[in-house]
Amino acid sequence: MLIVDDDELVRIGLRAILDAQPDLAVLGEATDGVEVLPLVARLRPQVVLMDVRMPRIDGIQATRRLLAASADPPRVLVVTTFANDEYVYDALRAGASGFLLKRARPAQVVEAVRVVARGESLLFPAAIRQLAGAYGGRGADRLRAARLTDREAEVLRLMTTGLSNPEIAAELVVGVETVKTHVGNLLAKLGVRDRTQAVIAAYESGFVTPTG
């Protein structure tokens, strides 16, 4: 993975935590978003741990550039000091798969990286609901244009509550593979990469609201 942060102490701490795991390896470090594309092209990490506030190119712009530059870009995990930061919400809207607080415990850091490396979203429904309430409402209504089926819409609504595929399957009394198919279809229709962006789209369109 690649660590991108202008704070040397943060980079040192994250590297120490992650390199101590037998299944994880830090391939490189960057001090600013401007360095991200060249390093990703050379190192090809699965995950980029991206600070949001950096002097030249911030994590939001760096995330947008990274996801636009490749058909199969690495997953982006935002590393932030404050969970209720507009920068965090904008990074999620730009395509980050989740966020991690800098004060997180080592075990939480490791688990977050593993989740994102598996291609899953690090989804905190309550946090995203709070962020959407404070900073949302700026996106186009992608849901209307996506023409989701009733069942796809039902699956999306359950996704916004943080339920996993097995939990959604149990709620709807269907098989897990059926849920996976619905999730894949609705992601494709919304034109988003993962569950985090689907949930953001649900709030941005008014499909669900921060107040419930």
Residue pairs with C-beta under 8 A, 6 or more apart in sequence:
1 18
1 24
1 25
1 26
1 27
1 45
1 46
1 47
1 48
1 49
1 74
1 113
1 117
2 26
2 27
2 28
2 29
2 30
2 36
2 39
2 40
2 43
2 45
2 47
2 48
2 49
2 74
3 11
3 14
3 15
3 26
3 28
3 29
3 30
3 49
4 29
4 30
4 31
4 32
4 33
4 35
4 36
4 48
4 49
4 50
4 51
4 54
4 59
4 62
5 11
5 14
5 29
5 30
5 31
5 49
5 51
5 54
5 79
6 31
6 32
6 51
6 54
6 55
7 51
8 31
10 51
10 79
10 102
11 29
11 31
14 26
14 49
14 79
14 109
15 26
15 29
17 106
17 109
17 110
18 24
18 25
18 26
18 109
18 110
18 113
19 25
19 26
21 110
23 114
24 110
24 113
24 114
24 117
27 43
27 44
27 45
28 39
28 42
28 43
28 45
30 36
30 39
31 54
32 54
32 55
32 56
32 57
33 50
33 54
33 56
33 57
33 58
33 59
33 61
33 62
33 65
34 56
34 57
34 62
36 48
36 50
36 57
36 62
36 65
36 66
37 62
37 65
37 66
37 69
40 48
40 66
40 69
40 70
40 73
40 74
44 74
45 74
46 74
46 75
46 117
47 74
47 75
47 76
47 77
47 113
47 116
47 117
48 66
48 74
48 75
48 76
48 77
49 77
49 79
49 100
49 113
50 59
50 62
50 63
50 76
50 77
50 78
50 79
50 91
50 96
51 59
51 78
51 79
51 80
52 58
52 59
52 60
52 78
52 79
52 80
52 85
52 87
52 88
52 91
53 59
53 87
54 62
57 65
58 87
59 78
59 87
59 91
59 96
60 87
60 90
60 91
60 94
63 76
63 78
63 91
63 94
63 95
63 96
64 94
64 95
66 73
66 74
66 76
67 73
67 76
67 94
67 95
67 193
75 97
75 116
75 117
75 119
76 91
76 95
76 96
76 97
77 96
77 97
77 98
77 99
77 100
77 112
77 113
77 116
77 122
78 88
78 91
78 92
78 96
78 98
78 99
78 100
79 99
79 100
79 101
79 102
80 87
80 88
80 99
80 100
80 101
80 102
81 101
81 102
81 103
82 88
83 99
83 101
83 124
83 127
83 130
83 131
84 127
84 130
84 131
84 134
86 131
86 134
86 135
88 99
88 131
89 131
89 132
89 134
89 135
89 136
90 135
91 99
92 98
92 99
92 128
92 131
92 196
92 197
92 200
93 139
93 197
93 200
93 204
95 193
95 197
96 196
97 116
97 120
97 121
97 122
97 193
97 194
97 196
98 112
98 115
98 116
98 121
98 122
98 123
98 124
98 196
99 122
99 124
99 127
100 108
100 109
100 112
100 122
104 112
112 122
115 121
115 122
116 122
119 194
120 194
120 195
121 194
121 195
121 196
122 196
123 159
123 162
123 195
123 196
123 199
124 162
125 160
125 161
125 162
125 199
128 196
128 199
128 200
128 203
129 160
129 203
129 210
130 210
132 200
132 203
132 204
132 210
133 210
133 211
136 200
136 203
136 204
136 210
137 204
138 204
139 200
139 201
139 204
139 205
140 204
140 205
141 204
141 205
141 206
142 190
142 191
142 201
142 204
142 205
143 153
143 190
143 201
143 202
143 205
143 207
144 205
146 186
146 189
146 190
146 191
147 189
148 156
148 186
148 189
149 185
151 172
151 182
152 182
152 185
152 186
152 189
153 186
153 207
154 172
155 168
155 172
155 179
155 182
155 183
155 186
156 186
156 198
156 199
156 202
156 207
157 202
157 207
157 208
158 167
158 168
158 171
158 172
159 168
159 183
159 195
159 198
159 199
159 202
160 199
160 202
160 203
160 208
163 171
165 176
165 179
165 180
165 183
166 176
166 179
168 179
169 175
169 176
169 178
169 179
172 179
183 195
186 198
187 193
187 194
187 195
187 198
190 197
190 198
190 201
192 198
192 200
192 201
201 207
202 208
203 209
203 210
